[in-house]
Amino acid sequence: MGKSKVVLAGAGKIGEAIVALLAQGGDYDITVLERDPERLRAFERDGLRTLACELGDEGALARILAGHDAVVSACPYYLTSPVARAAREAGVHYFDLTEDVESTRVVKQLAEGARTAFVPQCGLAPGFISIAAHSATEGFETLRDVRMRVGALPIFPSNALKYNLTWSTDGLINEYCNPCEAIVDGEVREVPALEEAEEFSLDGVGYEAFNTSGGLGTLCETLGGRVENLNYKTVRYPGHRDIVKMLIRDLRLGQHRGVLKDVLEAAIPMTKQDLVLVFVTVTGHKEGRLTQETFVRKVYARRVNGRLLSAIQLTTAAGVCTMVDLHREGRLPQRGFVRQEDATLEMFLANRFGRYYAADASRNPEKSHEPAATRRAA
């Protein structure tokens, strides 16, 4: 099997992590696209092929994609549709990280009758969380509740929000503002973001969780008719939700998302000292008895290919790189719409990129990000 020619659209923090992973094995010939030439300089120093272009220009992008095997979109959610349409026109496989429900519906429509695969929502949540949750339901005769909880959290919270920016601010605001899909008493419904707050403890640390948009991926369709209740919530340290709700609802910044983005990015610093928490609980009948099973994973920052990647960079990039790699190996459908849950958890974790989610890979080799530090900070 020769090298796969892959175009990476988007040269942000997640784009950096995707390149760090894909460049390891030498199986991928990568071209990086970005509208800002300054962002491309770091990739050029690493010897990668780059091209400055307007990613919203579908025609120009399709011409660039022609002759490649696949495109991976690490762009903001509002560029998902044009990149996907360009992929369809160019006849290349398509992968993205979007959490945006409407954009995913566009991708699904484009996948109808396509000769290539369209694989959206390949990150952490949506993404890996759907694979873990779907796997956890196996062996149950009936399903009562499937609860999915994910958090990207600073290890050393030091502000009122107990939070640091760890990924796309646009995506974060999108999750906090848009309606959320859920299955409630057997029916698919839209529920409001920032509501249905709950508290729980894990390893002695207290957390809160609340509704956010996009995390379920396609599980409402996959598990529809089988599960009574299915929901996804974002995990934060206690008190975060109340402040965010005040900003978005009481101060009405949810109607002025550009202003909210400016406020958050001016006041809240980025960090690479973070952890990602994945928590799935499934309740139902197994072998005739009411049973509960839980999947938990904590992932810390790591050095990959000489580059320190934050936990959210690593988990998001590992999600999409694993799906690209599994597709390359012929282990996923080769055309049409591909769901995350088309990959099994065993298949995912056995992959060279998916192994970053494995239990023995969840401890940060930098030695500074220990669970005890999390307990003190929280």
C-alpha positions as CSV (number, residue, x, y, z in Angstrom):
1,M,0.0,0.0,0.0
2,G,1.5,3.3,-1.1
3,K,1.3,6.7,0.6
4,S,-2.1,8.3,0.9
5,K,-2.3,11.9,-0.3
6,V,-4.2,13.8,2.3
7,V,-5.1,17.5,2.4
8,L,-5.5,19.1,5.8
9,A,-7.8,22.1,5.7
10,G,-7.2,24.3,8.7
11,A,-3.8,25.1,10.3
12,G,-4.9,25.7,13.9
13,K,-4.0,23.9,17.1
14,I,-5.9,20.8,16.2
15,G,-4.3,20.9,12.7
16,E,-0.9,20.9,14.3
17,A,-1.8,17.8,16.3
18,I,-3.2,16.0,13.3
19,V,0.1,16.6,11.4
20,A,2.1,15.5,14.4
21,L,0.2,12.2,14.5
22,L,0.0,11.5,10.7
23,A,3.6,12.3,10.1
24,Q,4.9,9.6,12.4
25,G,4.4,6.5,10.3
26,G,5.4,7.9,6.9
27,D,2.2,6.6,5.3
28,Y,0.7,10.0,4.6
29,D,1.7,12.7,2.1
30,I,0.2,15.8,3.7
31,T,-0.6,19.2,2.2
32,V,-1.8,21.9,4.6
33,L,-4.3,24.5,3.4
34,E,-5.0,27.7,5.3
35,R,-6.1,31.2,4.3
36,D,-3.6,32.9,6.6
37,P,0.0,32.5,5.3
38,E,1.4,33.3,8.7
39,R,-0.2,30.2,10.2
40,L,1.5,28.0,7.5
41,R,5.0,29.0,8.4
42,A,5.4,26.5,11.2
43,F,4.3,23.7,8.9
44,E,6.7,24.9,6.2
45,R,9.6,24.8,8.7
46,D,8.7,21.1,9.3
47,G,9.1,20.5,5.6
48,L,5.4,20.1,4.7
49,R,3.7,21.2,1.5
50,T,1.5,24.2,2.2
51,L,-0.9,26.4,0.2
52,A,-2.6,29.6,1.2
53,C,-6.2,29.6,-0.1
54,E,-9.7,30.8,0.8
55,L,-11.3,27.7,2.3
56,G,-14.8,29.0,1.7
57,D,-14.2,29.1,-2.1
58,E,-15.7,25.7,-3.1
59,G,-14.6,25.8,-6.7
60,A,-11.0,26.7,-6.0
61,L,-10.8,24.2,-3.2
62,A,-12.2,21.4,-5.4
63,R,-9.5,22.1,-7.9
64,I,-6.8,21.8,-5.2
65,L,-8.4,18.6,-3.8
66,A,-8.5,16.8,-7.2
67,G,-5.9,14.1,-7.4
68,H,-5.7,13.6,-3.7
69,D,-7.2,10.6,-1.7
70,A,-8.8,12.5,1.2
71,V,-9.4,15.8,2.9
72,V,-9.5,16.3,6.6
73,S,-11.3,19.5,7.7
74,A,-10.0,21.0,10.9
75,C,-11.8,24.2,10.1
76,P,-14.4,26.1,12.2
77,Y,-17.9,24.6,11.9
78,Y,-19.1,27.3,9.5
79,L,-16.7,26.1,6.9
80,T,-17.8,22.5,7.1
81,S,-20.4,22.7,4.3
82,P,-18.1,24.3,1.6
83,V,-15.2,22.0,2.3
84,A,-17.6,18.9,2.1
85,R,-19.1,20.2,-1.1
86,A,-15.6,20.7,-2.6
87,A,-14.7,17.1,-1.6
88,R,-17.8,15.8,-3.3
89,E,-17.0,17.7,-6.5
90,A,-13.4,16.6,-6.4
91,G,-14.3,12.9,-5.7
92,V,-12.1,12.6,-2.5
93,H,-12.9,11.0,0.8
94,Y,-14.0,13.5,3.5
95,F,-13.4,13.6,7.2
96,D,-14.2,16.4,9.7
97,L,-14.4,17.3,13.4
98,T,-17.6,19.3,13.4
99,E,-19.9,19.4,16.4
100,D,-22.5,21.4,14.5
101,V,-25.7,19.4,13.9
102,E,-26.9,21.4,10.8
103,S,-23.5,21.1,9.1
104,T,-23.5,17.3,9.7
105,R,-26.9,17.1,8.0
106,V,-25.4,18.8,5.0
107,V,-22.6,16.3,4.9
108,K,-25.1,13.4,5.2
109,Q,-27.0,14.8,2.2
110,L,-23.8,15.1,0.2
111,A,-22.9,11.5,1.0
112,E,-26.0,10.2,-0.7
113,G,-24.9,8.4,-3.9
114,A,-21.3,9.5,-3.5
115,R,-18.4,7.3,-4.8
116,T,-16.3,8.3,-1.8
117,A,-16.8,8.2,2.0
118,F,-18.0,11.1,4.1
119,V,-17.0,10.7,7.7
120,P,-18.0,13.7,9.9
121,Q,-17.7,14.3,13.6
122,C,-14.4,12.4,14.0
123,G,-13.1,14.1,17.1
124,L,-13.7,13.5,20.8
125,A,-17.3,14.5,21.3
126,P,-18.8,13.9,18.9
127,G,-16.4,11.2,17.8
128,F,-14.8,8.8,20.2
129,I,-17.5,9.2,22.8
130,S,-20.0,7.7,20.3
131,I,-17.8,4.7,19.7
132,A,-17.3,4.1,23.4
133,A,-21.0,4.5,24.1
134,H,-22.2,2.3,21.3
135,S,-19.7,-0.4,22.4
136,A,-20.9,-0.2,26.0
137,T,-24.5,-1.1,24.8
138,E,-23.4,-4.4,23.3
139,G,-24.7,-7.5,25.1
140,F,-27.7,-5.7,26.6
141,E,-31.1,-7.2,25.7
142,T,-32.9,-3.9,26.5
143,L,-31.5,-0.5,27.1
144,R,-32.9,1.9,29.7
145,D,-30.4,4.8,29.9
146,V,-27.2,5.7,28.0
147,R,-25.5,8.7,29.6
148,M,-22.5,10.3,27.9
149,R,-20.3,12.8,29.7
150,V,-17.1,14.5,28.4
151,G,-15.0,17.3,29.8
152,A,-11.8,19.1,28.7
153,L,-10.6,20.6,31.9
154,P,-7.6,22.6,33.2
155,I,-5.6,20.7,35.8
156,F,-4.9,23.9,37.7
157,P,-8.1,26.0,37.5
158,S,-7.4,29.6,38.7
159,N,-10.3,31.8,37.6
160,A,-14.0,32.2,38.5
161,L,-15.0,30.0,35.5
162,K,-12.5,27.3,36.7
163,Y,-11.7,26.9,33.0
164,N,-9.1,27.6,30.4
165,L,-9.6,27.8,26.6
166,T,-8.4,24.5,25.2
167,W,-9.8,24.4,21.7
168,S,-12.0,26.4,19.2
169,T,-13.8,29.3,20.9
170,D,-16.3,29.3,18.1
171,G,-17.0,25.6,18.7
172,L,-17.3,26.1,22.4
173,I,-19.8,28.9,22.0
174,N,-21.8,26.8,19.5
175,E,-22.1,24.0,22.1
176,Y,-23.2,26.4,24.8
177,C,-25.9,28.2,22.6
178,N,-27.4,25.7,20.2
179,P,-30.3,23.2,21.0
180,C,-29.2,19.7,22.0
181,E,-30.5,16.4,20.7
182,A,-31.6,13.7,23.2
183,I,-33.9,10.7,23.5
184,V,-36.4,11.2,26.3
185,D,-38.8,8.4,27.2
186,G,-38.2,6.8,23.8
187,E,-38.7,10.0,21.7
188,V,-36.1,12.1,20.0
189,R,-36.3,15.7,21.3
190,E,-34.4,18.9,21.3
191,V,-33.5,20.1,24.8
192,P,-32.0,23.5,25.7
193,A,-28.2,23.9,26.3
194,L,-26.9,24.7,29.8
195,E,-29.9,23.0,31.4
196,E,-30.4,19.7,33.4
197,A,-27.3,20.3,35.5
198,E,-26.1,17.5,37.7
199,E,-23.2,16.8,40.0
200,F,-21.0,13.7,40.4
201,S,-17.7,12.7,41.8
202,L,-14.9,10.6,40.3
203,D,-11.6,9.7,42.0
204,G,-12.5,12.1,44.8
205,V,-13.0,15.1,42.5
206,G,-16.3,16.9,42.2
207,Y,-17.7,17.8,38.8
208,E,-20.9,19.2,37.3
209,A,-22.4,18.3,33.9
210,F,-25.0,20.0,31.8
211,N,-26.6,19.9,28.3
212,T,-24.5,21.0,25.4
213,S,-25.0,20.7,21.7
214,G,-23.6,18.2,19.2
215,G,-22.0,15.5,21.4
216,L,-24.4,12.7,20.5
217,G,-23.3,12.5,16.9
218,T,-25.6,10.0,15.1
219,L,-26.5,7.9,18.1
220,C,-30.1,9.2,18.2
221,E,-30.5,7.4,14.9
222,T,-28.4,4.4,15.7
223,L,-30.1,3.7,19.1
224,G,-33.5,5.1,18.3
225,G,-36.2,2.5,19.1
226,R,-33.8,0.7,21.4
227,V,-33.1,3.1,24.3
228,E,-35.5,4.9,26.6
229,N,-33.2,7.8,27.5
230,L,-30.0,8.9,25.7
231,N,-28.2,12.2,26.5
232,Y,-24.9,14.0,26.3
233,K,-23.5,16.5,28.8
234,T,-20.3,18.5,29.0
235,V,-18.3,18.2,32.3
236,R,-16.9,21.2,34.1
237,Y,-15.8,22.0,37.7
238,P,-18.8,23.2,39.8
239,G,-19.9,26.8,39.3
240,H,-18.8,27.1,35.7
241,R,-22.3,26.6,34.3
242,D,-23.9,29.3,36.3
243,I,-21.5,32.0,35.1
244,V,-21.7,30.9,31.5
245,K,-25.5,30.9,31.7
246,M,-25.4,34.4,33.1
247,L,-23.2,35.6,30.2
248,I,-25.3,33.9,27.5
249,R,-28.8,34.3,28.9
250,D,-28.9,37.2,31.4
251,L,-26.5,39.4,29.5
252,R,-27.8,38.1,26.2
253,L,-24.3,37.5,24.7
254,G,-25.7,34.4,23.1
255,Q,-27.3,36.8,20.6
256,H,-23.9,38.5,20.1
257,R,-21.5,35.6,19.7
258,G,-18.8,37.7,18.2
259,V,-18.7,39.9,21.4
260,L,-18.8,36.8,23.6
261,K,-15.8,35.3,21.6
262,D,-13.9,38.5,22.1
263,V,-14.6,38.6,25.8
264,L,-13.6,34.9,26.4
265,E,-10.4,35.1,24.3
266,A,-9.3,38.4,25.9
267,A,-9.9,37.2,29.5
268,I,-9.3,33.4,29.6
269,P,-5.9,32.1,28.6
270,M,-5.1,28.9,26.7
271,T,-3.4,26.0,28.5
272,K,-1.7,22.7,27.7
273,Q,-2.0,21.6,31.3
274,D,-5.3,19.9,30.8
275,L,-7.1,16.6,31.1
276,V,-9.9,15.0,29.1
277,L,-12.5,13.0,31.0
278,V,-14.7,10.5,29.2
279,F,-17.5,8.9,31.2
280,V,-20.2,6.6,29.8
281,T,-22.9,4.8,31.8
282,V,-25.3,2.3,30.3
283,T,-28.2,0.8,32.2
284,G,-30.5,-2.0,30.9
285,H,-31.2,-5.6,31.1
286,K,-28.4,-8.1,30.5
287,E,-29.0,-11.8,31.0
288,G,-32.4,-11.0,32.4
289,R,-31.1,-8.7,35.1
290,L,-31.1,-4.9,35.4
291,T,-27.4,-4.1,35.0
292,Q,-25.2,-1.0,34.8
293,E,-21.9,-0.8,33.1
294,T,-19.5,2.2,33.0
295,F,-16.6,3.2,30.7
296,V,-14.2,5.8,32.1
297,R,-11.1,7.3,30.6
298,K,-8.8,10.1,31.6
299,V,-6.3,11.4,29.0
300,Y,-3.5,13.8,29.8
301,A,-1.2,15.9,27.6
302,R,1.7,14.1,25.9
303,R,4.7,14.6,23.7
304,V,4.0,13.3,20.2
305,N,6.7,13.4,17.5
306,G,8.6,15.9,19.6
307,R,5.7,18.3,20.1
308,L,3.8,18.7,23.4
309,L,0.1,18.3,22.7
310,S,-2.6,19.3,25.2
311,A,-5.1,16.5,26.1
312,I,-7.8,18.1,24.0
313,Q,-5.5,18.4,21.0
314,L,-4.4,14.8,21.4
315,T,-7.8,13.3,21.8
316,T,-9.4,15.3,19.0
317,A,-6.6,14.6,16.6
318,A,-6.3,11.0,17.6
319,G,-10.0,10.6,16.9
320,V,-9.9,11.8,13.3
321,C,-6.5,10.2,12.5
322,T,-7.8,6.8,13.7
323,M,-10.8,7.1,11.4
324,V,-8.6,8.1,8.5
325,D,-6.3,5.2,9.2
326,L,-9.1,2.6,9.6
327,H,-10.6,3.8,6.4
328,R,-7.2,3.5,4.6
329,E,-7.0,-0.1,5.8
330,G,-10.4,-0.9,4.4
331,R,-11.9,-1.4,7.9
332,L,-14.6,1.2,7.4
333,P,-17.2,1.6,4.6
334,Q,-15.5,3.0,1.5
335,R,-18.4,5.1,0.2
336,G,-21.4,7.0,1.4
337,F,-22.1,8.3,4.9
338,V,-20.0,6.7,7.6
339,R,-21.0,6.9,11.3
340,Q,-18.5,7.0,14.1
341,E,-20.1,3.9,15.6
342,D,-19.3,2.0,12.4
343,A,-15.9,1.5,14.1
344,T,-15.8,-0.8,17.2
345,L,-14.1,0.3,20.4
346,E,-11.7,-2.7,20.1
347,M,-10.8,-1.7,16.5
348,F,-10.3,1.9,17.5
349,L,-8.1,1.3,20.6
350,A,-6.0,-1.2,18.7
351,N,-5.1,1.4,16.0
352,R,-1.7,3.1,16.2
353,F,-3.5,6.5,16.7
354,G,-6.4,5.2,18.8
355,R,-3.9,3.8,21.3
356,Y,-3.6,7.3,22.8
357,Y,-7.0,6.7,24.3
358,A,-5.8,3.3,25.8
359,A,-5.7,3.1,29.6
360,D,-1.9,2.7,29.8
361,A,-1.4,5.8,27.6
362,S,-3.6,8.1,29.8
363,R,-0.8,9.2,32.2
364,N,1.1,12.2,31.1
365,P,4.9,11.5,30.8
366,E,5.6,15.1,31.7
367,K,5.1,14.0,35.4
368,S,3.4,17.3,36.3
369,H,-0.2,16.3,35.6
370,E,-1.0,13.9,38.3
371,P,-4.6,13.2,39.6
372,A,-3.5,14.4,43.0
373,A,-2.9,17.9,41.5
374,T,-6.5,17.8,40.1
375,R,-7.9,17.0,43.6
376,R,-6.1,19.9,45.1
377,A,-7.1,22.3,42.4
378,A,-10.7,21.3,42.4
